[in-house]
Structures are given as structure tokens and as C-alpha cells.
Amino acid sequence: MPRLIIGLDFGTTFSGISWTLESSRDIEVISTWPKSGNKTPGKVPTTLAYQENRTLWGYQTASLPPDTVFHGFKLLLDSTQHDQYQPAIRSQSLLKKYDKTAVDVAGDYLKCLVAHSKTVLQRRLGAAFECMELHYVLTVPAVWSDKAKDATRVAGVKAGIPVSDITMISEPDSAAMYCLDTLQPKAIKDLISYRVSKLYPLVLKEETQGTAEGGICGSACLDSRFDELLQGHLGDTYAEIPSISLDTARSYWDNDIKPSFGTRLYDDFDDNDGSDITAKDDGEDDDGDSATVVPYIVPLPGVKDDQAIFLKNNFLYLDWNQIQEIFDPVVSDVEKLVRGQVESVAKNGKTAKAILLVGGFGSSEYLFRRLKKAFPNMLVMQPPNAWTAVVRGAVSHGVGSNPVSERIARRHYGIRVSIQYDPSRHHESTRYWDSLREEWIVNDAMEWYIQKGSAISEDSPISLAWSSDFAVDRKSKRTDLSLYVDHQDDAPGFLSSNTFKVCTVNVDLGQIPSKLFEIRTNSKGKSYYIVKYDIRMTPKSASILFELVFNGATYGSLRAKY
């Protein structure tokens, strides 16, 4: 049966869909969307609204009152992210109104993406589509917690995708796969640094840990700052402006000002005098001097004139410096994060050679020029189709293997173990009596299997050695193993306030023949099994695979509950 690979780039402000046949290397990006009019962008707004008995999404929500539309809800899947982004905070309050969870809303939105992809592909492929096996590749931020990544997978299942048909990949892995594959052979926000280990076939290795703050300094922040500028200019009038007028202004900002800002700059970024960036018009006046900068004109239909803020005939006039004030704090944050990555690479004895810009903000001319100036000794590149690089890379991953052969662990991973009580090392209050083994035991000791900052690979699974004891006459042979993480540089020897449970793995030892277990009998005549086994953990790009191994034999995959 022919296999169709569909990439879903579930973004904070915009999302995308790409596809290809497994037998082909030609990647296509869907560019037609409901209610998008004559526009054919490669992405659709990540917005959702519940109206009576139907769900509206993307461009369908453009004319709805803002307080009824979910924005930025992707960030609600990770509790550490949404409090930094105002649209996500507003969406948090909408969850209560509609009695929804973040996973519910994300699932409903992904359901719309999946349904639309099927509609487009049915028209494109005809009857052949019905005979194809569908496999979806879903992207997630690399720096998200394992729980948030799993919540995204659950949202995919809620969208109607069978769990076996979902592959997860981190956004930086996906973007790197597309960009470096596109730029071969010579040209070599989540922020991740990769080392090109091999060109044919392409093999990448993470050089440093990802930058956890990378997700909150992109295009979405520019949108928030533009709204703040409007509120600051209009004052109390802002609250009285019809939503359709504000949407018109935002649309002009999003489609005209934001992507084009920076194209009217003196090309002085290679100068070493540290001079400020200055603006000029595209042409010159009759005397040969730089012409006056043409202002940015933002449409605000239905709003009264106000000469004090240069609002005239339903247009708000903004100068170049005002737009720069929107961009500069966000760009400065990006520069800071990139510099942190460059310095981390240097600490490893390596030199960062190139910066690849992808995504919506990655397409910005202003960002490109600022980074060229900030990092004059590095190659700053905007690969073709930078806005859709992530969704294109997702499909590439679905067709072949992930070129990222090695990653850097962003946290310690380990398990909580019980150890024999030692009065010279342990406080008496921490011990408890094990009635089967008839010995004093201390709980909450930690055994770490992955160290923060260490290299991990899909080709080198980690085995968690584990032992379970249970009475011979116990009917159930199920047990749980909890995986913990710690973000501190030095992993603690015992469970601490900084150690968090990331997931619980349910292990069914009943599938192993009991005759293979070791049997012991205590002084009270109670017989019990001692079962020693391994949980094999394989860290993938955006997920963790668990398998049960006993005496060298694999007894299948295990489900983790986050």
C-alpha cells in the first residue's frame, strides 16, 4: 500500500501542513485555506473559536470578536511557557468559559488541520488517496518538557490520528534537516547548535544544550508589541475600536510592515565603527541626498482623526523609529540567546561557523541584518522557504531517518530506588521495614542514568536496571517505574525539591514465564519472586521509547503516563 507522509507544524501563531509520497522526495506545502481569499500563504493562523455547534479555525476566525478566539494556546500545553505570552494568558481564561483543557483545544485545532489536509489531498490525488496509508509527523519545541511533548502527542490522538501513525520530531531537528539538506553540498529561537559530522548521508550532532527561553522571542512577541503600540497611541479609544478595525490594522502589520521592515536600511552592517543602523528611502531626491523616509501607514477604518498621534482619514502614520522600537527588544533577546549558544560551543573547544534563520521571524530582513552586524565572523543564512522549513523537514524525517545522530541531554534522568539501610549513612527516620525481604530499607535514593550535558543517541539506548519483588501468590504481576528529572548541574543522591517525576512506566511482568523468576522464601515461610530486568530507554527527537528487556529478550514497548 502506498504510504503518504504528512507533516504538521503546530505553531504558536501560525501552523503549516506539508506532504509527500514515501517513494518521492518532492515535498509540497499546502497553501490554500478556508476563508483565506486570494491569499495562498504556506501557513494558517493558529486560532480556534467555538461558535454554536461548529468549530472555526485559522482565517475563519478573522472577523470574530477577539475575546471569543483562542490564540497562542499551543503554549498552554507547557506550564512553563504561557505566562510569558499575553494571547496565551487570555486563552487560559477561555478554557474555563468553554469547559475545555489545553489538550482539548489543541486536539480540536489539529483535527481541523488533519481534515483540511485530507480534503486537499483527495482533490489532488483523486481515488488513489483512498488506497494510501497515512503517517503523520508532528513537530514540537525541543526545549519543552517531556510532559508537554506527550500532551502534544495526546492532542494528535484526540484529532483522530491513530497513535501508531504519529511520529514526533523537535522543531530544530526538523528545520536543520530541511535547511542543511537544501544547502548541500557546499554551504555549510528554539536555539540549538549542531555540528555537521558527515555530509553524505547528512549526519548532525548537537553541540550544546538547547536554549530554554528560545520559544518566547519570535514573531509572536512582535505582534504583542505592535498591539501595545496601538494601545499606547490610542489610549482609552483603543477599547472602543471595533474588532474588525483592529483586525485590519493587525493584518496590515502582519502581511506588510513586519515582513518588509529592514529593507530600507543603509548596508553598513560590515562597518567596524559601531555606528547605529540608519534609515533611508529606496531612492534619492533631486539633489542626490537621501530622501525622507516614507512613513508606515496603518489602516484603522472607522476611527476618528487625531492629529496629535498622526491619525488621519482612517490611517495611523508611524515612522521608522517607532517600528524599530517594536523590533529592537525582541531582536536583542535573539542576539543574547544566539550569543549564549556561540559561547557554549566555544567552551567545548569548537567554533560556531553559521547561523541558520528559519520560521516567521527567521524570514525577517531586519533580524538578518542585525545578526550579521552582531556576529561579523559568522555566516548568517536564510535558507529558501525559511518560513516553512520546519514543516518541510518534518516530511523529510518521515521519509527517511533523522540526520541528528547525537543530542545533548538538557536535564538529568534517573529512577528512585530503594537501598539497604546503613546506620552510618542514613538517618533512622528514613528507614522502613521490607516484610518480604525482612530487612530495613531506605527509600528515595536516586540512580541517574543520563547526566545533564552528556551526549545521547537513538543508536545507543540506555538500560535502566530494575528489580521487583512480589509474593508468589499475588495475582497481578504489574508494577510501575517512575522516571525523574533534575535540572541542577549536579544531580542529587536523594530525591529533592528540585527533582520532578516526568512519567510513570507501567510494566507488565505477567508476559514473562514465572518459571524464569528467582524464588526465595523468608523466615515466615512466605515465598516471593525477585525479578531483575531492564527498562530500555531510547531518547528520540521529541519523545522517549520504553521497552521491557528480561534475560536479553525484548518483551515489547511500554506505555508511559506523563
Secondary structure, DSSP 8 states (H G I E B T S, - for coil): --EEEEEEE--SSEEEEEEEETT----EE----TT-TT---S-EE-EEEEETTEEEEGGGGTTS-GGGSEESGGGGGSTTTGGG-HHHHHHHHHHHHTT--HHHHHHHHHHHHHHHHHHHHHHHHGGGGGG-EEEEEEEE-TTS-HHHHHHHHHHHHHTT--GGGEEEEEHHHHHHHHHHHHHTTT----B--EEEEETTTTEEEE-S--BGGGGGSSHHHHHHHHHHHHHHHHGGGGGGS-HHHHHHHHHHIIIIIHHHTTTTB-S-TT-SS-----B--SSB-TTSSB-----EEEE-TT---BGGGTEETTEEEE-HHHHHHHHHHHHHHHHHHHHHHHHHHHHTT----EEE--HHHHT-HHHHHHHHHH-TTSEEE--TTGGGHHHHHHHHHHHS--SEEEEE-SSEEEEEEEEE--TTTS-GGGEEEETTTTEEEEEEEEEEEE-TT-EE-TTS-EEEEEEEEEETT-S--EEEEEEEEE-SSS--SB--TTEEEEEEEEEEGGGS-GGGSEEEE-TTS-EEEEEEEEEEEEE-SS-EEEEEEETTEEEEEE-EE-
